[in-house]
Amino acid sequence: MHDIRELLEIGKGQAPPSSYGADELIVAGRRRRRLAQVQRMGGVGVLAVGLATFGILAANTIALRGAPGTGQTVPRNEPTLPTIEIPPLTFMFEGYTAGAYRVLPPQVATTTYQEASIVKDYQDANGQAATAFVGFLTVYRPGVVPPAGYTSGTPVTVNGQPGFVQERSQDHITYFNGFSPSSQPAFMANILAWQYAEGGWAVINSIIEQPTDSVHRMAAADEQAIAEAFTLGTASPARIPFQAAYLPAGYEVVSIQGRSFGAEDVGMITVVFAPSSAAGTDKVRHFTDDGADGPAVVISIVYVASRPPDAPPPGSLPNPHCGHLDTDTDLYCSWDVPGTNRAYGAVMHDPANTMSQAELIQIGDSLTFDDLEQPDTWHPVS
């Protein structure tokens, strides 16, 4: 049995990239992206992929979900917007390139939006190829109202459709050098929001997480080019690599992060289940550790590349293994995924901290897994 901390060490070795890093994720429910080219961080933070998947970067005021707006209205007399339907939990665009930036294939699908990382490739000081994470493209389903802070600012048009651009201060970058938090002074960053369909908004949000990446941040013209190159494609339902025979009454899938274990920016699969009453198709929810969106079950499937040096000997821990991390009061349970020779582990958590250990174990024991190395065979979410 892998213990919880061992699963958190998967950022070491040659595992697929971990999409989140560092202790602050567990504490503050912050979201980070880790690219394959970025040095991975070990320790408890890697588990946070499954524990704070749909939170926001609390250290960055530019992450504007829920931010207040200025109350400006959309400009009038625009071309007619197309009417488009995007089902919940569906991917409906592909990765693409605009100028010096790449929008990666979206890895997050929820009941209200899809989201993709934006990156820029460059050569580092040693002449080696490197990639900087510079922000997100979030595409809200038609009918979903984005937070007001996005749909305000200076009116613009994107391909003749209405939008807004604004410049906001990203207060500082909180990052971890080992386990010591550091920060970078504030700088200005851009946000562009536009209507891609009737009642449908998309947002490009510039976020920098590594101090050295700030020189690669997007200018307003870069965001405009990315927006103008955006197109929708064929709808593809999100898939999950397991089925749960037991869940609390009324729980259903509300968000999924990760489409395989080999994506460039996401190396884990995280599925969030929550009561159907909280999974509304028109209200943006994140189910972070503050419990504001109510109880949920967050299940992360982790590829374990190698055992960390301080891992307990195989077979020395119960399967499942439950416990707390350092001073964190939240309860986590971890399992070996059967039939994988301990190559994969599962971690479960209730971000609202309302479920008992017995119920978390009941859920985990009811899981049956698909072939984790064959994403095309995973169950589509209906």
N, C-alpha and C positions, 0 to 999 in steps of 0.2 A: 504494500500500500504506500503510495506517495503521500507524505504529509503535506499540509497546506503550504508551508513555507517552501517545500521542494518544488511544488507546482509553480511557485512564484519565481523560481530561479530559471524558468525556461528561457529567459532572455539571453542566457549564456549558451555558448556552443553554437551549433549549426542548425538550430531550429528555424522554422519560418519566422519572419519578423513579428515581434510583439507590437501591438498597436498602441499600447499605453505604457507609461513608465512612471516609477517613483512613488514614494510613500504618500505624497500629498493627495493622490487620487482617492485613496481610501478615506482619508480624513475629510476632505472637502468635496468629494464627488466631482472632481474635475476631469475633463476629458482631454486626452492627448493622443497624438498620432506618432507612431514610430515607423520610420522608413527603414527598408533593409540596409540602406547605406549608412544609417546612423548607428553609432555604437550603442548596443543594447545595455540596459541597466538591470542588474539583478536585484534580489531581495523582494520584499513583500509587495512592492509596487506593481509587479507584473500581473499579479492576481487582479488588480483593479480593473483590468479589461472586463471582467465579469461582474464587477461590483459597482462600478460607477459609469457604465457604458454610455448612458444617455444623459449625463450631466453636462455642465458647461465648465469652461475654464474659469474658475472663480477668481483667479488672479488677474484676469484680463477683462477690463470693462468693455472691450470691443465685442465680446461675445454677448450679443444683445437680446437673446431670447428673454422676453419679459420686460425689456427696458421700456421706459416711457417714451412717447413720441412727441413731436411738436404739433400734431394735429392738422398738418397740411393735407389738402385733398389732392386726388389724382387729377392731372390736367385734363381738360375736356377737348372734344373735337379730334380724338385720335381715330386711326383706322379701326374698323370692326375687329374685335378679338375673336379668334377661333374658339369654338366650343369643344372641349376635350374632356374625356373621362379617364381618370387614372384610379384603378382599384386600390384599396389599402394593401399594404405589405407587398408592393409590386415595384420592380425595377423597370424603368421605361426610358432610359437613355444610356449611351455607351461613353467610354472614355474618348477624348479628342484633344487636339492640340490647337492652341491659338497663340501665335507669336512665339515668345520664349517659354510659355507655360503649358503644362499638361494637366488636363482634368482626367484623373484616373477613373476607371469604372466605379460606379457607386457601390459602396459596401454596406450602407445603412438603409434599411427600409422599415418604416413604422406605419402606423395607421394614418399618419398625417403628412409624412414627407419622405423623400429619398435624399441621400447626401453622399457627396464624393469629395475626396481630397484634391487640392490643387498643389502642384509641385513645379519646381524649376530645376532643370539639370544644369550643372556647371562643373568646372574643373577646380579642385582645391589648390592650396599653395604648393602641393607636391605634384601637381599635374595629374592627379587621379580623378576619375569620374566620381561625382557626388551629386546628391539630390537634396534640395531644401524643400521642406513643407512650408507652404505660405498661406494656406487658408482652406475654406470650404465652399463648395457650391451646394446649396440646399434648395431643392425643388419641392414646394408645397403642393399638395393635391388641390385641384380646383375645389373651391368651397371652404378651404381651410384659411383662416385669417392669420397671417403672420403676426408676431409681436409688433406693437405699434412703432417701436424704435426703428424698425426696418423700413416701413412705408411712410417715411417722412424725409425731409431734406430738400435739396435743390432738384426741381423737376427736370427730367431728361427723357429722351426716347431711346429705345433699343429696337432696331428694325421697325421703326415706326410705332412702337407700342409704348405706353406710358411707364415711367419709372422714376426712381429717386436716387441721387447719389449724395453721400455725406462723408465728411472726414471726422474721425473721432480719435481721441487719444487712447492708445493702449497703454495703460498706466505703467506696467512693467512686465517683464517676462520672468516668471518664476521657473527655475529649472534646477536640476539636481546634479551636482558633481559628486558622484558616489551617493552619500546620503546627506550632504550638506546643502541646504537651500541657498541659492544665490538669485540675484535679480539684475535686470538691465534697466536703465532709465527709460522713461516714457518716450514714445515717438508717435507720430501721427500715422494713421492707417485709414484705408478707404472701405466703404461698404456701398455696394450697388444692388438695388432691388428693382425688379421690373415685372410687368405682367406678360407672361408667355401665352396665356389663354384666358378666356372669360372666367374670372374668379380665381385664377391661378397665378401665384407669385413665385419667383425664383430670387435667390439672394446669393451674392458673392461676398463673403465676409473674410477680410484680410486678417489673419492671425499668425503671429510669429511665436514659436515656442523655444527655439534655440537662439542664443544671442548672436551667433555667427550668421544666422539666416536673415537678419534684419536688412542686410544690403540687397537681398533678393525680393523684398516685399513688392507687392503689386502697386503700380501707380493707377490713377483713375483711368488712363487710356488703356492699360492692360486689362483691367476689369471690363471695360466697355467691349474690347475685342473678344474676350472670353464669352461675354453675354451674347454678342451678335453671332458667334459661331455655335451656340447651343441649339440643338434640335432634339426633339423627341423621337423615339423609335418604337419598336414592337414591345408590348408589355410582356414581362417575364416574372411570374410569381416567385417571391422569395422562397427558399428551401431551408429546411432544418434537418440536421443529421440524426435525429432521434425522435422517438415518440414517448409520451408520458401516459402510462395507464392510470395514474392517479394525479389529480390536481385538486386544490380546493374548489368547491362549488362555484361555478360562474367564471373561472379563470380561463383566459384564452391568450393566444400570442398577440402582443401589442407592438413588439419591435424586434428586429433582427440585425445583428452586426456581423459581417463576414460572410463570404460566399465560397471560400475554400481556405485551406491552410497555407496556401502559397501566394496569396495576393501581395502586391508590392507594399501596401500600406497597412494591411490588417492581417495578422497571423493567427487569430483565434476566432472561434464562432461563439457568439453570445446571443442568447434568446431570452427575452423578457416576457413572462406571463403575468397578467394582472386581471382583476375582476372586469367582466365585460362592461359594467357600468362606467368604468374608468377608461375604457378603450375607445371612446367616442371618435368618430371619423372626422370631427371638425375642431377638436381641441388639442393643441400641442401639449404633450406630456413627456417627461423625461425620467421619472421614477428614480430620482437621485437619493443619496443617503439622508437627506433631510426629511424624507417621508411625506413631503408636501402633496404628492400625487397619490398617496395611499399605499397600501401593501402591494407587494409584487414578489415574484420568484424570478431571480436572475440566475441563469445556468450558463456557464462558460465551459467550452470544451477546449482543452489545451494540448498541444503537441509537446511532449517532453523529450528533448534531444538527448540529454545526459543528466546523470545525477550530480547535484552539487556536492562538494566535499563534505559538508556537514549534515547531509541527509541521513535519516535513520536507516539502519539496515533493512533490506527487503523483508517483509513479513513481520516486522517488529511493531507495526501499528495496526489498529483495527481498520476494516474497510466496510463502511465509511469511517473517516476520521473527522471529528468536529472540534472546533475550538475558536479562540479569539486571537487576534493578531496584536501583539505588543499591548498598548494601552487602549486599543480599539474595543469598544463594548459590543460591537456587532458580532453575530455568530456566523461562522462559515463552516460548511461541510464539504469534504472532498472525497472522491471515489477514483479507483482505477477503472478505466473503461474496459469492460470484459472483452476478451478475444483479441486484444491488441498487444499482448506481452508487455504491459505497462508502458507502452509508447504514448498513450494518451490518458489524460486525466480529466475529470469533471469537477467543477467547483460550483457550489450553490450558495445563494445568499438572499436574504430578504432585506432590501435597503431600508424599509420602514421599521425593521427589527420587531416585527409583531408575531412571527411564527416561532413555534417551539422547535427544539432540536428533533423531537420525535416526528413532527410533521415534515420537516426538511428531509429527514432520512426516509420517510415513507415515500415522498416524491422521488428521491434519488433512486431508491430500490425499484421503483416502477419503470425506470427508463429502459427502453430497448433501442439499440443503436443501429444505424445503417452503416454501410461501408464508408468509413470516414475519409478514405483516400479516393473515393469516386463521387465527387459532388453532384454529378448529373443524376445519380441514383437516389439522392436525398428526397425526402417527402416535401412536395410543395405545400405551402400554407394555403389553406382554403378559406 
